[in-house]
Amino acid sequence: MPDDGEEVLAFPDTQARRLAGVSMRRLRYWEEAGLVVPSIKRRLSEHNTVRLYSYQDLLALLVVSALRTERNMSLQKIRRVVTHLRSRGYQAPLRELKFATVGREIYFQHPDGRWEGDLRPDQIVIVEVILLDPLRLRIDRAAARPAQDAGRVEKRRGVHASAPVFAGTRIRVATVQRYLQQGYRAEAILEAFPDLSLADVEEARRQLVAAS
């Protein structure tokens, strides 16, 4: 079961494709092929569609990337395996099962420990297993806010109508300033916004005093 942090984490497609190390064109193709489809896809206008990849989407994306770009598996073979596993009742096989490769063949391990693939029964299996924990760590590191962003304010196009936000977040400076104006202490604000630091609160306070 994913924890609460995994449930709320969502990456835009630009960040998802950088994390997976693939081009935007390839990311879109995998989406069209039904391999990895973002959990949130909303069309805002004719030329603007927002795509957000959840933690679980990212995990599936990294598995496909490892199979395709690191293990040199064909997209047709990956799709064939995924289609087969879905027919066996797995809703999200790319993140439910352990995968391994032998040469250019893909094998997968069922929850009961059985490996399925094209090997002969008497053949010894020497596999390169795709471990999910390192992939989860890559996602967690990418989601972490860089330390140098603390106390820094920026404006990002398309984020809250380009209103000032704290660097590395989508939290508006004005939101924290309203808390300060209502008498909230820094500790209470940081509890409400765990992605922020004391330096962020103090920067919001400094700008509030400067504007008064």
N, C-alpha and C positions, 0 to 999 in steps of 0.2 A: 504494500500500500504506500503511495506517495505521501510525504508529510505535508503540513500546511504550506511550507515554503514552496514545495514543488507545485502545489495546486494553483498558487497565485502568480507564479513566475510566468512571464510571457515576453518573448523577444520579437521585435519587428523582423521582417524578412531580410532586411539589409544586414542586421546583426547575426541572424541565423545562418545566412550563407557564409559570412566570414568565419563563424565558429566551426562550420563544417568544412571550410576550405574549398568551396565550390563556387562556380559562377552563378550569377542570378539567372542566366538562361537555363543552366542545368537544374537549378532549384525549381524553376517554373515547370520544366519538363517532368521532373519527378512528381510534382503536384498533379499535372495533367495525366500522368500515368497511374495515379492513385496510390503511389508508394508512400509518400509522406504529404499529407494534406494538413494545412494549418487549421487549428481548432477554431480560430476566429478569422473570418473573411467577410469584409463589409465594403460594398461599393459606395463610395462617397460621391463620385461623379463619373463621367464617361472615361476620364483619364486618370482617375485616382481611386485605387482599391487598397484598403488597409488589410494587411495579413499579419496575424500574430501567432507565433508558434509557442505552445505551452511547453513545460518541462518535458512531458512525455513525448510530445512531437519532436523536440530536439534530440531526445535519446534515440528515437527511431531514425531521425535524420543522420545522426552520427554513425549508426550501424550501417545504413545504406552507403554512406560515404566511405566507411572502412572497407566494405565489400567491393564497392565499385572502383574506388581510386587507389586504395592500398593493396587490395587482394586481386585486382584486375578481373573481377567477375563481370560478365556481361549483364546489361540491364534486363535482357530477356530472361536470363536464368534467375535473377533475383525476383523478378515479377512472377515467374513460374512457381518458385518456392513459396512466395507469399500467398499466391492464389491457392496453392495446395493446402497450406496451413490454415487459411481462412475457411476452406471447405471442411477442415477437421474440427472447426469450432473455436479456433483462436481468433479473438476479436482484433488484437493488436500483436501479431506474432513477432514483429521486429523488436519489441521491447519486453515481450513475455518469455522468450526462449533464449537459450545460449546457442550461439552459432559458432561453427568452426569451418576451416577450409583445409582441404588436402589437394594440393595442386590447384586445379581450376574447378574443383567440385565443392559444393556447399553441403554441410551437414548440420543438423540441429538436434538438440537434446530436449526430450520431453520432460515434464515435471517428475515423472517416475524414474528418471535416470537413463531411459533408453535413447540411444542415438539412432537417427533415421537418415538414410542416404543410399548411395549406390554401391557401397563397398561390399565385397564378398564376405560371407560370414566368417571365414577363417583368416581374413586379412587383418594385420595389425594396423591400428589407426594411430598415426602420429599427426596430431592436429595443431593448428594455430587457432586458439580460441579467441574470440572477440570478447574481452572482458568488459562488462558494463560499468563497473565501479570507476575505472579511469575516465570513461566517457562522462559519467555523472560529475566527476571532479572538474572536468573541463567546463561543463555548463556552470557549475557553482562558481568557478573562478571568473568566468566571463560575466556572471551576474553581479559579482562583488563590485562595490563602488571604489574606484581608485582613491588612495589616501590623499593624493594631491588635490582632489576635488573638494575637500572639506573647506568650508568657508568661502567658496568661489561661486559666483553668480553668473549665469549666462542666459542668452536668449536663443531659442532654437526654433527655426521655421517650422510651422505646423504644430507646435506644442503650446497649448493654451493661448492661441492667437499671438504667439511670440512674446508673451508676458515673461518677465524675469523669473527664472527658476533656479534652484540650486543645482550646480553642475553635477551631472551623472544621475539626476533624478528628474521626475516630472512634477515635483512639489513646488508650487509658486511661493515666491518670497512673501507676497502679500498675504498668503494664508497664515504663515507663521507670524507675521506682523499683527494680524488681527488677534491671534492668541495673546501676544504680548500686550496689546492694548487692553485686553480684557483681564489682565493681571495674572495670567498663567506664568508659573515659574519655568525655567529652562528644563528641569527634570520632567515636568508634566508634558511639555512639548515633545521632548525626545521619546517619551513613552508612547505618545500618539503617533510619532513619525520616526520609527526605529532606523530608517535609512539615513537620517540626518545626524550631524554631530554637534557638539557644543559650539564649535567654530561657526557653523551655519546659523545657529540661533543668535550668536553675538553679531554676526554680520547683518542679520535682519534687524537687530536692535540698533546697530550703528546707522543703517540707512534710514530707519524710522526717526531717530533723533536728528539726523542731518536734514530730513525733510520738514521737520517741525519748526 
